[in-house]
Amino acid sequence: GAMPNVVLILLDDAGYADLRANNGPPSVHAPLSDETPRLDKMAQESLRLTNFHVSATTCTPSRAALLTGRRHRRLSIDVVFKLDTRRGIP
């Protein structure tokens, strides 16, 4: 058969209940819940994997780990890169 499509979405600063697809109620505590109709539709039509772990709580280290398959500490990336950062992912 055909190979399945895989879509990985990495959101910064989003809590689990912030998306209506995760049964998040529209409220001030779930600011994205009214703004994600396409994500909600995709979630309804897809296999969802909801047990996941990240290597860091901030965007740059967790993205570096995701892209390289290595822990962010092994890459010596412990801080968020700013716009003027000259350094990249090794």
DRENPA-3360 file (N, C-alpha, C; in nm, 2 decimals, always signed):
BEGIN
1 = GAMPNVVL = +0.08/-0.12/+0.00/+0.00/+0.00/+0.00/+0.08/+0.12/+0.00 ~ +0.02/+0.23/+0.00/+0.08/+0.36/+0.00/+0.14/+0.39/+0.13 ~ +0.25/+0.46/+0.13/+0.32/+0.51/+0.26/+0.23/+0.61/+0.32 ~ +0.22/+0.61/+0.45/+0.13/+0.71/+0.52/+0.20/+0.85/+0.52 ~ +0.13/+0.95/+0.53/+0.18/+1.09/+0.54/+0.20/+1.11/+0.69 ~ +0.31/+1.17/+0.73/+0.35/+1.20/+0.86/+0.36/+1.35/+0.88 ~ +0.29/+1.41/+0.97/+0.29/+1.55/+0.99/+0.33/+1.57/+1.14 ~ +0.44/+1.64/+1.17/+0.48/+1.67/+1.31/+0.47/+1.82/+1.33;
9 = ILLDDAGY = +0.39/+1.85/+1.43/+0.37/+2.00/+1.46/+0.43/+2.02/+1.59 ~ +0.53/+2.12/+1.60/+0.59/+2.16/+1.72/+0.54/+2.30/+1.76 ~ +0.47/+2.31/+1.87/+0.42/+2.44/+1.91/+0.50/+2.49/+2.03 ~ +0.55/+2.62/+2.03/+0.61/+2.68/+2.14/+0.51/+2.74/+2.23 ~ +0.53/+2.72/+2.36/+0.44/+2.79/+2.46/+0.29/+2.75/+2.45 ~ +0.26/+2.63/+2.41/+0.12/+2.59/+2.41/+0.10/+2.47/+2.51 ~ +0.00/+2.49/+2.59/-0.03/+2.38/+2.68/-0.12/+2.28/+2.62 ~ -0.13/+2.16/+2.68/-0.21/+2.05/+2.62/-0.36/+2.10/+2.60;
17 = ADLRANNG = -0.42/+2.17/+2.69/-0.56/+2.20/+2.68/-0.58/+2.33/+2.60 ~ -0.47/+2.39/+2.55/-0.49/+2.51/+2.46/-0.56/+2.48/+2.33 ~ -0.56/+2.36/+2.29/-0.62/+2.33/+2.16/-0.75/+2.26/+2.18 ~ -0.85/+2.30/+2.11/-0.98/+2.23/+2.12/-0.98/+2.08/+2.09 ~ -0.89/+2.04/+2.00/-0.87/+1.90/+1.97/-0.84/+1.82/+2.09 ~ -0.78/+1.88/+2.19/-0.75/+1.81/+2.31/-0.85/+1.84/+2.42 ~ -0.97/+1.87/+2.38/-1.09/+1.90/+2.47/-1.06/+2.02/+2.55 ~ -0.99/+2.11/+2.49/-0.97/+2.24/+2.56/-1.09/+2.33/+2.54;
25 = PPSVHAPL = -1.15/+2.38/+2.65/-1.26/+2.46/+2.64/-1.22/+2.60/+2.59 ~ -1.30/+2.67/+2.51/-1.27/+2.81/+2.48/-1.27/+2.90/+2.61 ~ -1.16/+2.95/+2.64/-1.15/+3.04/+2.76/-1.03/+3.12/+2.76 ~ -1.01/+3.20/+2.86/-0.88/+3.28/+2.86/-0.77/+3.19/+2.89 ~ -0.79/+3.07/+2.94/-0.68/+2.98/+2.97/-0.65/+2.89/+2.85 ~ -0.73/+2.90/+2.75/-0.71/+2.82/+2.63/-0.72/+2.92/+2.51 ~ -0.62/+3.01/+2.49/-0.64/+3.12/+2.39/-0.64/+3.07/+2.25 ~ -0.58/+2.95/+2.22/-0.58/+2.90/+2.09/-0.70/+2.82/+2.05;
33 = SDETPRLD = -0.79/+2.79/+2.14/-0.90/+2.70/+2.11/-1.00/+2.74/+2.01 ~ -1.01/+2.87/+1.98/-1.10/+2.92/+1.88/-1.03/+2.95/+1.75 ~ -0.89/+2.94/+1.75/-0.81/+2.98/+1.64/-0.75/+2.87/+1.56 ~ -0.79/+2.74/+1.59/-0.72/+2.63/+1.52/-0.82/+2.53/+1.46 ~ -0.91/+2.58/+1.38/-1.01/+2.49/+1.32/-0.95/+2.39/+1.22 ~ -0.84/+2.42/+1.15/-0.78/+2.32/+1.06/-0.70/+2.22/+1.14 ~ -0.64/+2.26/+1.25/-0.57/+2.16/+1.34/-0.67/+2.07/+1.40 ~ -0.79/+2.12/+1.44/-0.89/+2.04/+1.50/-0.94/+1.94/+1.40;
41 = KMAQESLR = -0.97/+1.98/+1.28/-1.02/+1.89/+1.17/-0.91/+1.78/+1.14 ~ -0.79/+1.82/+1.13/-0.68/+1.72/+1.11/-0.67/+1.62/+1.22 ~ -0.69/+1.67/+1.35/-0.68/+1.58/+1.46/-0.80/+1.48/+1.46 ~ -0.92/+1.53/+1.42/-1.03/+1.44/+1.41/-1.01/+1.33/+1.31 ~ -0.94/+1.36/+1.20/-0.93/+1.26/+1.09/-0.80/+1.18/+1.10 ~ -0.72/+1.19/+1.20/-0.59/+1.13/+1.21/-0.57/+1.04/+1.33 ~ -0.46/+0.97/+1.32/-0.41/+0.89/+1.43/-0.33/+0.99/+1.52 ~ -0.37/+1.00/+1.64/-0.30/+1.10/+1.73/-0.22/+1.03/+1.83;
49 = LTNFHVSA = -0.09/+1.07/+1.84/+0.00/+1.01/+1.94/+0.01/+1.12/+2.05 ~ -0.03/+1.09/+2.17/-0.04/+1.20/+2.27/+0.05/+1.17/+2.39 ~ +0.14/+1.07/+2.39/+0.23/+1.05/+2.50/+0.37/+1.09/+2.44 ~ +0.42/+1.20/+2.48/+0.55/+1.24/+2.42/+0.63/+1.32/+2.53 ~ +0.75/+1.33/+2.50/+0.85/+1.39/+2.59/+0.94/+1.48/+2.51 ~ +0.98/+1.59/+2.57/+1.08/+1.68/+2.51/+1.20/+1.68/+2.59 ~ +1.31/+1.72/+2.53/+1.44/+1.72/+2.61/+1.46/+1.86/+2.68 ~ +1.38/+1.96/+2.65/+1.40/+2.09/+2.71/+1.26/+2.16/+2.72;
57 = TTCTPSRA = +1.25/+2.26/+2.80/+1.13/+2.33/+2.81/+1.12/+2.46/+2.73 ~ +1.23/+2.49/+2.66/+1.23/+2.61/+2.57/+1.26/+2.56/+2.43 ~ +1.23/+2.66/+2.33/+1.22/+2.62/+2.19/+1.35/+2.58/+2.13 ~ +1.46/+2.65/+2.14/+1.58/+2.62/+2.07/+1.64/+2.48/+2.11 ~ +1.66/+2.45/+2.24/+1.71/+2.32/+2.28/+1.62/+2.21/+2.23 ~ +1.49/+2.22/+2.25/+1.40/+2.11/+2.21/+1.39/+2.10/+2.06 ~ +1.40/+2.20/+1.98/+1.41/+2.19/+1.84/+1.54/+2.13/+1.79 ~ +1.65/+2.17/+1.85/+1.78/+2.11/+1.82/+1.77/+1.96/+1.84;
65 = ALLTGRRH = +1.72/+1.91/+1.95/+1.71/+1.77/+1.99/+1.62/+1.70/+1.88 ~ +1.51/+1.76/+1.85/+1.42/+1.70/+1.75/+1.48/+1.68/+1.61 ~ +1.56/+1.79/+1.57/+1.62/+1.78/+1.44/+1.74/+1.69/+1.43 ~ +1.81/+1.67/+1.54/+1.93/+1.59/+1.54/+1.92/+1.45/+1.60 ~ +1.82/+1.43/+1.68/+1.80/+1.31/+1.75/+1.89/+1.29/+1.87 ~ +1.96/+1.40/+1.91/+2.05/+1.40/+2.02/+1.99/+1.49/+2.13 ~ +2.03/+1.46/+2.26/+1.99/+1.55/+2.37/+2.05/+1.69/+2.35 ~ +1.98/+1.79/+2.39/+2.03/+1.92/+2.37/+2.16/+1.95/+2.45;
73 = RRLSIDVV = +2.17/+1.88/+2.56/+2.30/+1.90/+2.64/+2.42/+1.85/+2.56 ~ +2.40/+1.74/+2.49/+2.52/+1.69/+2.41/+2.55/+1.79/+2.30 ~ +2.46/+1.87/+2.26/+2.48/+1.97/+2.15/+2.53/+2.10/+2.21 ~ +2.54/+2.11/+2.34/+2.58/+2.23/+2.41/+2.48/+2.35/+2.38 ~ +2.35/+2.31/+2.37/+2.25/+2.42/+2.34/+2.16/+2.42/+2.46 ~ +2.18/+2.51/+2.55/+2.10/+2.52/+2.67/+2.01/+2.65/+2.68 ~ +2.02/+2.73/+2.58/+1.95/+2.86/+2.59/+1.88/+2.88/+2.46 ~ +1.79/+2.98/+2.46/+1.71/+3.01/+2.34/+1.80/+3.10/+2.25;
81 = FKLDTRRG = +1.81/+3.07/+2.12/+1.89/+3.16/+2.03/+1.81/+3.28/+2.00 ~ +1.87/+3.39/+2.01/+1.80/+3.52/+1.97/+1.82/+3.54/+1.82 ~ +1.76/+3.64/+1.77/+1.76/+3.67/+1.63/+1.91/+3.70/+1.58 ~ +1.99/+3.76/+1.67/+2.12/+3.80/+1.63/+2.23/+3.70/+1.66 ~ +2.19/+3.58/+1.70/+2.28/+3.47/+1.74/+2.35/+3.42/+1.62 ~ +2.48/+3.42/+1.62/+2.56/+3.37/+1.51/+2.58/+3.22/+1.51 ~ +2.55/+3.16/+1.62/+2.57/+3.02/+1.64/+2.46/+2.94/+1.58 ~ +2.48/+2.82/+1.54/+2.38/+2.73/+1.49/+2.38/+2.59/+1.56;
89 = IP = +2.30/+2.50/+1.50/+2.30/+2.37/+1.55/+2.42/+2.29/+1.49 ~ +2.51/+2.23/+1.57/+2.63/+2.16/+1.52/+2.59/+2.04/+1.43;
% end
